């Protein structure tokens, strides 16, 4: 710890030396500067996150297994400021493919954030970016989010004989390149980074043979381990835990700190689920104050009531909900009758546009050599025998006509995206913002004036409601999207489509002022579509936390298990994945796994983790199967 504070003091003095000499703060002692630095860190500590995945190269349809390590930015110790972590998979166009919410529950003895992302077999070949952040990290901005590239290869490309090499540069963020060898040497000297030696009983193994790994690590460490086929993953040191943690810069302005102008957080750390909204009248849409609102979900065992405030707002908090649970919010008067219209707020987490850095393109080419052919054949075999459990079959091609949407007109037939009321209600979304986030290509952004807007293909969307422009109803301090998000009840949308501006220019004077390459969102309302015709009741599925599930570890310890699958069918790319390896007080750790049927293959064993004392742990070893 003395070495850590010594490094901290040296870093603080070096960063502020030039500024201190030029300002009044030059009269402050080193101790006072350090004191102010620590005061700011105590008021607004920095979170840093690293996500370890089982590998970085997947077939479309594979599951991405992951473990997140959340540490303090100054001391590198595991922290529990935030109990929820958002992990997103984004494509090369920065469109959201999927999002999960990881959760820890230390009061139940579960302080490990782990989960998975299931990919679709229809996902196209490309380099995707894994993005991870907490609500608290929004105080620092997007540059402090964790980013890492993963590669997906579509089955169709494999069948065409195209060879796609695993990524070498697995980072999607330039921050990883800020750590040089000298900085790493200093971290090693201060025992901030530890590289345990992984030991196996031998280095060459046969088919379906047991491998036992032992190691010595800092006591009471929390680790994750993976064993992967090198043909499906390239171990890039730049994507290791110590690189991603040490490369993230400090998020406070040092000049302000030394002038004792301390910064306060804008976003609070998220420790529980929150559901909020507004109750208003059905005719004049005026707020309904002091009215009872009930939240209930039998499957989540949640039943709560609150009264709306003076402007009709209500909020339920301090509870947890998994991502499969639906909730119902209902309003009623003191006589028990439904009263008013409920408008749910968008997700508490602000919408984020990530602007991916350091784009990496997949290396896809035709099979040209014997080694290429061998690796391509392995990928084809993985399609047929992934884990020995599933096989992908291409569906027969059928020709059908387009289904006509309710209320569809000539313009809607040319829409880029369109959804009818059945599709919308099946989404179980609570707000227009949540609905738009489900539309590929649409993102919610913040303009320079602070107003939130919706964009499609980089162009700002404007809105038409029931065929009419809404400009005359929008205040100067709000955007069209903000107005529609607060006004529109998704339960009453008959259809919604995204159409080119040129198609609706004749019906809107506003449209004549926008770029003809932009798009418009047309919304048709029909109050009778609301479930049970009751606007005072809303059923929806918020973004809850993911329920972890165990990785299926293959065990060939019995004769029956060894011959359960025919020889040559076990072609797993990930031989072993365990996000919860604990090291006892003596520092000893071990785990075992079984090899597969991939002959003449190199496998990489990797462990990553953090100790209670703030040491970053990273180790790697290779074994061969022949």
SVG drawing of the C-alpha trace seen along z (x, -y; Angstrom):
<svg xmlns="http://www.w3.org/2000/svg" viewBox="-66 -33 76 80">
<polyline fill="none" stroke="black" stroke-width="0.4" points="0.0,0.0 2.9,-2.4 4.2,-1.7 0.8,-2.5 0.5,-5.8 4.1,-6.6 3.1,-6.1 0.0,-8.1 1.9,-11.0 4.4,-11.0 1.6,-10.9 -0.2,-13.8 2.9,-15.9 4.0,-15.2 0.5,-15.9 0.2,-19.3 3.8,-20.5 3.4,-22.8 0.1,-24.2 1.1,-24.7 4.1,-26.8 1.9,-29.1 -0.9,-29.6 -1.4,-30.5 -1.6,-26.8 2.2,-26.7 2.4,-27.9 0.6,-24.7 2.6,-21.9 2.7,-18.4 0.7,-17.2 -2.0,-19.8 -2.2,-18.9 -2.6,-15.2 -5.2,-16.0 -7.3,-17.9 -6.9,-15.1 -8.1,-12.5 -11.0,-14.8 -12.3,-15.0 -11.9,-11.2 -13.9,-10.6 -16.7,-12.9 -16.8,-11.4 -14.8,-8.1 -14.1,-6.7 -15.3,-3.3 -13.4,-1.2 -14.7,1.9 -13.2,4.8 -15.2,7.5 -13.5,10.9 -15.1,13.1 -14.5,16.8 -13.1,15.9 -13.2,13.1 -14.3,15.1 -17.8,16.6 -20.1,18.2 -23.4,16.4 -25.7,18.2 -22.9,18.8 -23.2,17.5 -20.8,14.9 -19.9,15.8 -18.6,12.9 -17.4,11.9 -17.2,8.2 -14.6,6.8 -15.6,3.4 -12.8,1.7 -12.0,-1.7 -10.1,-3.9 -7.6,-5.0 -7.0,-2.0 -7.9,0.8 -9.8,2.6 -13.2,4.3 -16.0,1.9 -19.8,2.0 -20.7,-1.6 -23.0,-0.4 -25.0,2.9 -25.9,2.9 -23.7,3.0 -25.0,2.5 -23.4,4.6 -24.2,3.9 -23.3,5.6 -23.1,3.0 -22.5,3.6 -20.2,1.6 -22.9,-1.1 -23.1,-1.6 -26.6,-0.2 -27.6,1.7 -27.8,5.5 -28.6,6.5 -28.3,5.3 -28.2,7.0 -28.1,5.8 -25.8,7.6 -26.5,7.5 -24.7,8.3 -26.3,9.1 -23.6,8.9 -26.2,9.2 -26.9,12.7 -23.3,13.6 -23.2,13.0 -20.8,10.2 -19.8,11.4 -21.1,9.8 -21.3,12.4 -23.7,13.2 -24.0,13.9 -25.1,12.5 -26.9,14.8 -26.2,14.0 -28.6,14.7 -27.8,17.2 -28.9,14.4 -26.3,11.9 -24.0,11.0 -20.3,11.5 -18.5,8.5 -16.6,7.0 -19.0,6.1 -18.1,4.0 -18.8,5.0 -19.6,1.9 -19.9,2.0 -20.8,-0.9 -22.6,-1.7 -25.0,-4.6 -22.3,-6.2 -19.8,-6.1 -22.0,-8.4 -20.5,-11.2 -17.2,-10.7 -18.5,-10.3 -18.3,-7.7 -14.5,-7.7 -14.5,-5.8 -16.7,-3.0 -15.2,0.4 -15.0,1.4 -13.8,4.5 -14.2,5.9 -15.6,9.4 -16.0,11.1 -19.1,12.9 -19.0,15.2 -22.2,16.1 -22.8,19.7 -23.6,18.7 -20.1,17.3 -18.6,20.5 -20.6,22.6 -19.4,20.4 -15.8,21.4 -14.8,17.9 -12.1,18.0 -12.4,15.4 -9.4,15.1 -9.8,14.4 -9.1,10.8 -5.6,9.8 -6.5,6.3 -9.4,7.0 -9.8,3.6 -12.3,1.1 -11.0,-1.8 -7.9,-3.9 -7.5,-4.2 -5.8,-0.8 -2.8,-2.1 -2.1,-4.8 -0.3,-2.2 3.3,-1.8 5.8,0.7 7.5,-1.7 4.1,-2.3 3.5,1.5 7.0,2.0 6.3,-0.5 2.9,1.2 4.7,4.6 7.3,3.1 4.6,1.7 3.0,5.2 -0.2,3.7 -0.1,6.3 0.6,10.0 1.2,12.8 0.8,16.2 2.4,19.2 -0.1,21.7 1.0,25.3 -0.3,28.4 0.8,32.0 2.0,32.0 1.9,29.9 0.6,32.4 -2.7,34.2 -4.9,36.6 -8.6,36.7 -11.1,36.4 -8.3,36.3 -8.5,34.5 -6.3,31.4 -5.7,30.0 -4.4,26.5 -2.9,25.2 -1.5,21.8 -0.5,19.5 -2.3,16.1 -2.7,13.3 -4.9,14.5 -8.7,14.0 -8.7,13.2 -11.7,13.4 -10.9,14.8 -12.4,16.0 -10.8,18.7 -11.2,19.7 -9.6,22.3 -10.1,21.8 -9.0,23.1 -6.4,20.7 -8.2,21.2 -11.3,19.5 -9.5,16.8 -6.3,14.9 -4.9,13.9 -4.1,10.2 -2.2,8.8 -3.8,5.4 -7.2,6.8 -6.0,8.1 -7.5,6.8 -4.4,4.8 -4.3,3.0 -8.0,1.9 -7.9,0.9 -4.6,-1.0 -5.3,-2.7 -8.4,-4.6 -7.5,-8.2 -8.6,-10.1 -12.0,-11.7 -11.6,-14.9 -10.0,-18.2 -6.8,-18.5 -6.6,-22.3 -10.1,-22.5 -9.1,-20.1 -6.0,-22.0 -8.1,-25.2 -10.4,-23.4 -13.3,-23.6 -14.7,-20.2 -17.0,-18.4 -20.3,-16.8 -21.9,-13.9 -24.7,-14.4 -25.8,-10.8 -26.2,-8.7 -25.0,-5.2 -27.7,-2.7 -28.5,-0.4 -32.0,0.7 -34.7,0.9 -36.9,-2.1 -40.2,-2.5 -41.7,-5.9 -44.3,-7.8 -47.0,-10.4 -50.8,-10.2 -52.9,-12.7 -56.4,-13.3 -57.8,-11.4 -59.4,-14.4 -57.5,-17.6 -54.3,-15.6 -53.9,-17.7 -51.8,-16.2 -53.7,-14.1 -52.2,-14.9 -52.7,-12.9 -54.1,-9.8 -53.3,-6.2 -51.1,-4.3 -50.3,-0.6 -47.4,1.5 -47.7,5.3 -46.1,8.4 -47.1,11.8 -44.0,13.5 -41.7,11.0 -43.7,10.9 -44.0,7.1 -47.1,5.2 -46.7,1.5 -48.8,-1.6 -47.9,-5.3 -49.7,-8.6 -48.9,-11.0 -47.3,-14.3 -48.6,-17.8 -47.7,-17.4 -49.0,-13.9 -45.7,-12.0 -45.1,-8.7 -42.1,-6.6 -41.5,-3.0 -38.0,-2.1 -35.9,0.1 -36.8,3.4 -35.1,5.8 -36.6,7.4 -35.2,9.9 -35.4,9.4 -38.2,11.8 -40.7,10.2 -43.7,8.1 -45.2,5.4 -48.6,3.8 -49.1,0.2 -52.7,-0.8 -54.3,-4.0 -57.5,-4.2 -59.5,-6.7 -60.3,-6.4 -63.5,-4.7 -61.6,-2.0 -62.3,-3.0 -59.6,-3.5 -58.7,-7.1 -56.7,-9.0 -54.1,-7.9 -50.7,-6.5 -47.7,-7.5 -44.6,-5.6 -41.2,-7.3 -38.4,-6.1 -35.6,-3.9 -33.9,-5.8 -30.6,-5.2 -30.0,-8.0 -29.7,-7.0 -26.1,-6.8 -24.6,-7.1 -21.2,-5.4 -19.3,-6.6 -17.1,-3.5 -13.3,-4.1 -10.5,-2.2 -12.8,-0.3 -11.3,3.1 -12.5,4.9 -12.6,8.7 -10.1,10.4 -12.3,12.4 -10.8,14.2 -11.1,17.3 -9.4,20.5 -6.0,20.5 -3.8,22.9 -3.8,26.2 -3.8,24.4 -6.7,22.2 -8.6,25.3 -8.1,27.0 -9.3,24.0 -12.3,23.4 -13.2,27.1 -13.2,26.8 -15.6,23.8 -17.9,25.9 -17.7,28.7 -18.5,26.3 -21.7,25.4 -22.7,29.0 -21.5,30.1 -21.3,27.0 -20.8,28.6 -22.2,31.8 -25.7,30.5 -27.0,28.6 -27.0,28.4 -28.0,25.5 -30.3,26.3 -31.2,23.8 -35.0,23.3 -36.7,23.8 -37.3,20.6 -40.9,19.6 -42.5,16.8 -45.2,14.8 -46.9,11.4 -46.5,8.6 -49.0,8.4 -51.0,5.2 -50.9,3.1 -54.0,1.6 -54.2,-2.0 -51.5,-1.5 -51.5,-4.0 -49.4,-4.6 -46.6,-6.3 -46.4,-3.6 -45.7,-1.0 -42.4,-2.8 -41.4,-3.0 -37.9,-1.8 -39.3,-0.4 -42.9,0.2 -44.7,1.9 -48.3,2.5 -50.1,2.5 -49.7,6.2 -45.9,6.0 -45.7,3.0 -47.7,4.5 -45.7,7.7 -42.6,5.6 -43.9,4.7 -42.3,1.3 -43.2,-1.4 -42.5,-4.6 -42.0,-5.9 -38.2,-6.1 -38.1,-2.4 -40.1,-1.6 -37.7,-3.7 -34.7,-2.0 -36.1,1.3 -36.0,0.1 -32.7,0.9 -30.8,-2.2 -32.6,-4.5 -30.6,-6.1 -31.4,-8.7 -28.9,-11.5 -28.4,-14.8 -28.0,-18.0 -25.7,-20.9 -28.6,-22.7 -29.2,-19.8 -32.4,-18.6 -32.8,-14.9 -33.6,-13.9 -34.1,-10.7 -31.9,-10.0 -32.1,-7.5 -29.0,-6.8 -27.3,-9.9 -30.2,-12.2 -32.6,-13.8 -36.1,-12.5 -39.2,-14.7 -42.6,-13.5 -46.1,-13.4 -49.0,-12.4 -52.2,-11.2 -51.0,-12.8 -50.5,-16.2 -47.4,-18.2 -46.8,-18.8 -44.7,-21.9 -47.5,-24.2 -47.7,-22.1 -44.0,-21.8 -42.5,-24.3 -39.3,-26.2 -37.4,-24.4 -38.2,-20.9 -37.6,-18.9 -40.2,-17.1 -39.0,-13.8 -39.3,-15.1 -42.8,-16.2 -43.9,-13.0 -42.2,-10.9 -44.2,-12.7 -47.4,-12.8 -47.7,-9.5 -49.1,-6.4 -47.6,-3.3 -50.6,-1.3 -52.7,-3.4 -50.4,-3.3 -52.1,-1.6 -49.0,-1.7 -45.6,-3.5 -43.3,-3.8 -40.1,-5.6 -40.3,-7.1 -38.1,-9.4 -38.8,-13.1 -39.5,-13.5 -42.6,-11.3 -44.3,-13.6 -43.0,-17.0 -46.4,-17.8 -48.2,-17.4 -45.9,-19.3 -44.6,-22.8 -41.9,-21.8 -40.8,-19.0 -40.0,-21.6 -37.3,-23.0 -35.5,-19.8 -32.9,-17.9 -34.6,-15.8 -32.3,-12.9 -33.7,-12.8 -36.6,-10.7 -39.9,-11.2 -41.7,-9.1 -45.4,-8.8 -47.6,-7.7 -51.2,-6.7 -53.1,-6.7 -56.2,-4.6 -57.2,-4.7 -59.4,-1.6 -56.3,0.5 -55.2,0.0 -55.4,3.3 -58.9,3.7 -59.6,0.1 -58.2,-1.0 -55.7,-3.9 -55.3,-3.8 -53.5,-0.4 -50.2,0.3 -48.5,3.7 -44.9,3.7 -41.5,5.5 -38.7,3.1 -35.0,3.8 -34.4,6.1 -31.2,7.7 -30.2,11.0 -30.4,14.2 -27.0,15.9 -26.9,19.5 -24.1,22.0 -21.8,22.8 -22.2,26.5 -18.9,28.1 -18.2,31.5 -17.1,34.3 -15.6,37.5 -14.8,39.1 -17.0,42.1 -17.0,44.6 -20.6,43.9 -19.9,40.1 -16.8,40.8 -19.0,42.7 -22.2,40.7 -21.2,38.8 -19.4,40.4 -15.7,39.8 -14.8,36.7 -18.0,34.8 -16.7,32.9 -15.4,29.7 -15.9,27.2 -14.0,23.9 -14.3,23.1 -13.2,26.2 -13.7,24.5 -15.3,21.3 -15.7,20.5 -16.4,16.9 -16.3,17.6 -12.9,19.1 -12.1,18.2 -8.7,18.3 -8.5,19.1 -6.5,17.4 -3.3,19.3 -3.5,18.2 -3.8,21.6 -6.2,22.2 -7.0,25.0 -9.5,26.1 -9.9,29.0 -11.4,29.5 -11.5,32.1 -10.0,31.9 -12.1,32.4 -11.6,34.1 -9.7,31.3 -6.3,32.9 -3.2,30.9 -4.6,27.9 -3.1,25.3 -5.3,24.2 -4.8,21.1 -5.5,21.2 -6.2,17.7 -7.1,16.4 -7.9,12.8 -9.1,11.2 -8.6,8.8 -7.5,9.3 -9.0,7.7 -5.9,5.6 -6.2,4.1 -3.8,6.3 -4.7,6.9 -4.1,10.6 -3.5,11.9 -1.9,15.2 -1.7,17.3 -0.4,20.8 -0.7,22.8 -1.1,26.6 -1.3,28.8 -3.5,31.6 -2.4,34.2"/>
</svg>
